[in-house]
Amino acid sequence: MGRLRIVNETLWNTRDVRRFTLAGLKAEVGEWWGTYLVEVKHLKRGQNRRGWGYVGRNHMCLFVRKPKSDDDMIADCYLESLAVTLAHEADHNKGEKSHRVIDDGEREIEWVGQLVKDGFVLHSNLPKRRPVVDVQAKRAVHAQKMLETHESKLKREQKLVRKWRQKVRYYDKALSERDPDHVEKVAAKRAARVPFSPRLEAERLAEEQGVEISYWDERWCENHITMNAPCGYSWGGLHSRPERGWRDALKVLRTETLDKCDEGCDVCSERGK
């Protein structure tokens, strides 16, 4: 028995096509010598021809519909119709020229029924579609991961800063006990430091702006500060501006400017009497 050559130009699985064709040729042709060439192509739009076969030669062509999706398959009735086409073209290969002599209406094809009974189907060979990926969700996971990574790095760096600051203090102390000059350098460095005082900073800025701080509460959590601008300004005189906390007061003194009052201001009129 010769060999079978399949030229599959369709999107159907070549292994399934070979199995179907080989079963049909064994039943319709029997044994053959040489190479049996079977071409499988897609049906074109408006095409009614399902196949053709060379008379007296081991060469035929079968036309099959295109798969509709990646999970499409050919089974049952369409397989039986395709088997009738294969048997018809096999008769041409065996030497029959006339289509009238070949009667496909009364043809009984048992081998395809056995294939269908065994659960045979033609599977599509389309590449499966990639699942849709939620890009934002993927980037959100990546962002969370990077945040955790850099937070852990920051904690390690903070630990190293505390560690080496403690070592510097230790060696400063150790060297100060050994070298008197070092003691003077450390003392001069510390004396040059000017501690930050919110009240002194507020008084300096208030003096530059011409504003009077009439009330200053030194409590840390509930600071209450009242500032009075000169009469004639938008919040001058009785237009006192209480600020909750020295940070807010410094922000006002640094960023805001004093605008003139509107003409006919009731407060300024009262103070002018």
TAFENPE-V998850 format. One record per backbone hydrogen bond with DSSP energy under -0.5 kcal/mol. CO is the residue of the C=O (numbers start at 1). NH is the residue of the N-H. E is the energy in kcal/mol with one decimal. If there is no record, write none. Layout:
# TAFENPE-V998850
CO;NH;E, CO;NH;E
This chain:
# TAFENPE-V998850
3;36;-2.7, 4;6;-0.5, 5;38;-2.6, 6;8;-0.7, 7;9;-0.8, 7;40;-2.6, 11;125;-4.1, 13;17;-2.1, 14;18;-2.6, 15;19;-2.1, 16;20;-2.3, 17;21;-2.6, 18;22;-2.9, 19;23;-1.9, 20;24;-1.9, 21;25;-2.7, 22;26;-2.1, 23;27;-1.5, 24;28;-2.7, 25;29;-2.6, 25;30;-2.0, 29;31;-0.5, 32;2;-2.9, 34;3;-1.9, 35;37;-0.6, 36;5;-3.2, 36;38;-0.6, 37;60;-2.1, 38;7;-2.5, 39;62;-3.1, 40;9;-2.8, 41;64;-3.2, 44;47;-2.1, 50;63;-2.6, 52;61;-2.8, 54;57;-1.3, 57;59;-1.7, 58;37;-2.6, 59;54;-2.1, 60;39;-2.5, 61;52;-1.8, 62;41;-2.7, 64;43;-2.2, 69;72;-1.3, 72;124;-1.6, 74;122;-2.3, 75;78;-1.3, 76;80;-2.0, 77;81;-2.4, 78;82;-2.3, 79;83;-2.2, 80;84;-1.9, 81;85;-1.8, 82;86;-2.2, 83;87;-2.4, 84;88;-2.3, 85;89;-2.5, 86;90;-2.1, 87;91;-1.6, 88;92;-1.3, 89;93;-2.1, 90;94;-1.6, 91;96;-2.1, 92;56;-1.5, 92;95;-1.5, 98;102;-0.8, 101;103;-0.9, 102;104;-0.8, 104;107;-0.7, 107;109;-0.6, 108;110;-0.7, 109;113;-0.6, 110;114;-1.8, 111;115;-1.7, 112;116;-2.6, 113;117;-2.4, 114;118;-1.8, 115;120;-2.6, 116;119;-1.3, 121;123;-0.7, 122;74;-1.9, 123;13;-3.0, 133;135;-1.1, 134;138;-2.1, 135;139;-2.7, 136;140;-2.4, 137;141;-2.1, 138;142;-2.0, 139;143;-2.8, 140;144;-2.4, 141;145;-2.2, 142;146;-2.6, 143;147;-2.4, 144;148;-2.2, 145;149;-2.2, 146;150;-2.6, 147;151;-2.3, 148;152;-2.1, 149;153;-1.9, 150;154;-2.4, 151;155;-2.3, 152;156;-2.0, 153;157;-2.5, 154;158;-2.6, 155;159;-2.2, 156;160;-2.3, 157;161;-2.4, 158;162;-2.4, 159;163;-2.4, 160;164;-2.7, 161;165;-2.3, 162;166;-2.0, 163;167;-1.8, 164;168;-2.3, 165;169;-2.3, 166;170;-2.1, 167;171;-2.6, 168;172;-2.7, 169;173;-2.3, 170;174;-2.6, 171;175;-3.0, 172;176;-2.2, 173;177;-1.4, 174;178;-0.7, 175;179;-3.4, 178;180;-0.6, 179;183;-1.3, 180;184;-1.7, 181;185;-2.2, 182;186;-2.6, 183;187;-2.5, 184;188;-2.7, 185;189;-2.3, 186;190;-2.2, 187;191;-2.4, 188;192;-1.7, 189;193;-0.5, 190;193;-0.7, 193;195;-0.7, 196;198;-0.5, 197;201;-2.4, 198;202;-2.4, 199;203;-2.6, 200;204;-2.2, 201;205;-2.3, 202;206;-2.6, 203;207;-2.1, 204;208;-1.7, 205;209;-2.0, 206;210;-1.3, 206;211;-2.9, 210;230;-0.7, 212;214;-0.9, 212;228;-3.6, 215;226;-1.9, 216;218;-0.5, 223;245;-0.8, 224;217;-1.0, 225;243;-3.7, 226;214;-1.5, 226;215;-1.5, 227;241;-2.4, 228;212;-3.3, 229;237;-3.6, 230;233;-1.3, 232;261;-1.9, 233;236;-1.7, 235;229;-1.2, 236;239;-2.5, 238;240;-1.8, 240;242;-0.6, 241;227;-1.3, 243;225;-2.5, 243;245;-1.2, 245;249;-1.7, 246;250;-2.5, 247;251;-2.1, 248;252;-2.3, 249;253;-2.3, 250;254;-2.0, 251;255;-2.2, 252;256;-1.8, 257;259;-0.6, 259;234;-3.1, 262;265;-1.0, 265;269;-2.2, 266;270;-2.3, 267;271;-2.2, 268;272;-1.6, 269;273;-0.8, 270;273;-0.6
